[in-house]
Amino acid sequence: MTNPVLEAMLNRKSIRQYTAEMPGDDVIEAIVRAGQQAPFAAQLGSVLMKRAGEGEKLPFEAPLLFTICVDSHRLELVMKRRGWTMVTSDLSILLFGMQDAAYMAENMVVAAESLGLGSCFLGGAPYYAEKIIAEYALPPRVFPLVQLTMGYPAEDPPTRPRYPIDLHLFENEYREFSEDDITRAVEVMDAGYLDQDYYRRAGYMIPLQGDREETFTYDDYGWTEHISRKWGQWLGSASKLLGPLAKCGFPMEQGDVGDDVDPFDD
């Protein structure tokens, strides 16, 4: 089964090389409007934008850079107009805000694909929130969740592999994975990346830390080793995220408020 929307979504890949052509304002507005129309809990997503030019060099030399934020600031101003103050815990607001912002970002990506543009997610934004605050003069209660480079592609890489669908989709209950299931998952992912020579072309292999001995070369270094090195070595302390959250006005050490009411209790 296929249609133009499915084709745009299934053919989507990260683009890291762009032409110099700047998308027109009508294209930009259409992409952001598509983002606005994403499902939401409380319209807790906002979009910051920069254009390349006039000394502004963006990641991958892209024409556009979007920063999609969790925005409680705007909601709290609306609530103030109605005579209310926020009592929902910061953790809950962030949880729902991350959903709103993520839906918004994905709608923008799909809209861009449909208009012939490419994009690349940059997931490190939360860890340099202080720089983004200064760059965009952000008020408190706005948290940068993710960034998107965007523009017209100057490359056409293949789509990257995914796990087999039966390892993603579980009907009625979560399945128990057998050793054969995990072997199949590893083989599918690694074979796909190795066939594309992805990491050799990128010239990137995450260095090992500690006393682990390097046994991989680009001939057998695939996605499962790469992703295991990321989450097996990096970001072991929550403080690297709690600090930026506090800078954005979300200090996680404060206690929850309003726990006597469960909005999901039927």
MOCOR-V739495 format. One record per residue. N is the residue number from 1. RES is the residue in three letters. D_LAST is the distance of its C-alpha to the last C-alpha in Angstrom with 1 decimal. Layout:
n = <N/N>
res = <RES/RES>
d_last = <D_LAST/D_LAST>
This chain:
n = <1/2/3/4/5/6/7/8/9/10/11/12/13/14/15/16/17/18/19/20/21/22/23/24/25/26/27/28/29/30/31/32/33/34/35/36/37/38/39/40/41/42/43/44/45/46/47/48/49/50/51/52/53/54/55/56/57/58/59/60/61/62/63/64/65/66/67/68/69/70/71/72/73/74/75/76/77/78/79/80/81/82/83/84/85/86/87/88/89/90/91/92/93/94/95/96/97/98/99/100/101/102/103/104/105/106/107/108/109/110/111/112/113/114/115/116/117/118/119/120/121/122/123/124/125/126/127/128/129/130/131/132/133/134/135/136/137/138/139/140/141/142/143/144/145/146/147/148/149/150/151/152/153/154/155/156/157/158/159/160/161/162/163/164/165/166/167/168/169/170/171/172/173/174/175/176/177/178/179/180/181/182/183/184/185/186/187/188/189/190/191/192/193/194/195/196/197/198/199/200/201/202/203/204/205/206/207/208/209/210/211/212/213/214/215/216/217/218/219/220/221/222/223/224/225/226/227/228/229/230/231/232/233/234/235/236/237/238/239/240/241/242/243/244/245/246/247/248/249/250/251/252/253/254/255/256/257/258/259/260/261/262/263/264/265/266>
res = <MET/THR/ASN/PRO/VAL/LEU/GLU/ALA/MET/LEU/ASN/ARG/LYS/SER/ILE/ARG/GLN/TYR/THR/ALA/GLU/MET/PRO/GLY/ASP/ASP/VAL/ILE/GLU/ALA/ILE/VAL/ARG/ALA/GLY/GLN/GLN/ALA/PRO/PHE/ALA/ALA/GLN/LEU/GLY/SER/VAL/LEU/MET/LYS/ARG/ALA/GLY/GLU/GLY/GLU/LYS/LEU/PRO/PHE/GLU/ALA/PRO/LEU/LEU/PHE/THR/ILE/CYS/VAL/ASP/SER/HIS/ARG/LEU/GLU/LEU/VAL/MET/LYS/ARG/ARG/GLY/TRP/THR/MET/VAL/THR/SER/ASP/LEU/SER/ILE/LEU/LEU/PHE/GLY/MET/GLN/ASP/ALA/ALA/TYR/MET/ALA/GLU/ASN/MET/VAL/VAL/ALA/ALA/GLU/SER/LEU/GLY/LEU/GLY/SER/CYS/PHE/LEU/GLY/GLY/ALA/PRO/TYR/TYR/ALA/GLU/LYS/ILE/ILE/ALA/GLU/TYR/ALA/LEU/PRO/PRO/ARG/VAL/PHE/PRO/LEU/VAL/GLN/LEU/THR/MET/GLY/TYR/PRO/ALA/GLU/ASP/PRO/PRO/THR/ARG/PRO/ARG/TYR/PRO/ILE/ASP/LEU/HIS/LEU/PHE/GLU/ASN/GLU/TYR/ARG/GLU/PHE/SER/GLU/ASP/ASP/ILE/THR/ARG/ALA/VAL/GLU/VAL/MET/ASP/ALA/GLY/TYR/LEU/ASP/GLN/ASP/TYR/TYR/ARG/ARG/ALA/GLY/TYR/MET/ILE/PRO/LEU/GLN/GLY/ASP/ARG/GLU/GLU/THR/PHE/THR/TYR/ASP/ASP/TYR/GLY/TRP/THR/GLU/HIS/ILE/SER/ARG/LYS/TRP/GLY/GLN/TRP/LEU/GLY/SER/ALA/SER/LYS/LEU/LEU/GLY/PRO/LEU/ALA/LYS/CYS/GLY/PHE/PRO/MET/GLU/GLN/GLY/ASP/VAL/GLY/ASP/ASP/VAL/ASP/PRO/PHE/ASP/ASP>
d_last = <38.0/38.7/38.6/39.6/36.2/35.9/39.5/39.0/36.0/37.7/41.0/39.7/41.4/42.0/45.0/47.2/50.2/50.3/52.9/53.9/52.7/50.3/47.5/47.8/45.6/44.3/43.2/41.6/39.7/38.5/37.2/35.4/34.0/32.6/31.0/29.4/27.9/25.9/22.1/20.8/18.0/20.3/23.8/24.5/27.5/31.1/34.3/37.7/40.8/44.4/47.2/50.2/53.6/55.5/55.6/51.9/51.6/48.2/47.1/48.9/50.8/48.0/48.3/44.8/42.4/38.8/36.6/32.9/31.2/27.9/28.4/26.5/29.6/29.3/25.6/26.6/29.5/27.4/25.1/28.3/29.5/26.5/27.1/24.4/24.9/22.9/21.1/19.0/20.8/23.5/22.2/18.9/20.9/23.3/20.9/19.4/23.0/24.5/22.3/23.3/26.9/27.2/26.0/28.5/31.3/30.9/31.0/34.1/35.6/35.1/36.4/39.4/40.2/40.2/42.8/45.0/44.1/43.2/41.2/40.6/37.6/38.8/36.2/38.0/37.1/34.9/37.8/40.2/37.9/40.6/43.0/40.6/39.8/43.6/44.3/41.8/41.7/38.0/36.4/34.1/30.5/31.5/31.5/33.5/31.5/33.9/37.1/38.5/42.2/42.9/45.9/48.1/48.7/52.2/51.3/49.8/48.5/47.0/43.2/42.2/41.1/37.6/36.5/36.6/33.5/32.8/32.4/29.7/27.7/26.0/24.5/21.9/22.8/24.8/28.4/30.9/33.8/37.3/40.3/41.4/38.2/38.7/42.4/41.6/39.2/42.0/44.7/42.9/42.1/45.5/47.6/46.1/46.8/50.2/51.2/50.6/52.4/49.6/50.2/54.0/53.9/51.6/53.9/50.9/50.3/48.2/50.7/50.0/49.6/50.9/53.2/51.9/54.8/54.5/55.0/53.7/55.6/54.5/55.4/52.5/50.1/47.0/43.5/42.1/44.7/44.1/40.4/40.9/43.4/41.0/38.1/40.5/42.5/40.8/38.3/38.2/37.4/34.2/36.5/37.7/34.3/33.3/36.5/35.9/32.4/33.8/36.5/33.9/32.3/29.5/30.8/28.7/30.1/28.3/25.4/21.7/20.8/17.6/15.9/14.6/11.6/8.9/8.1/6.1/3.8/0.0>
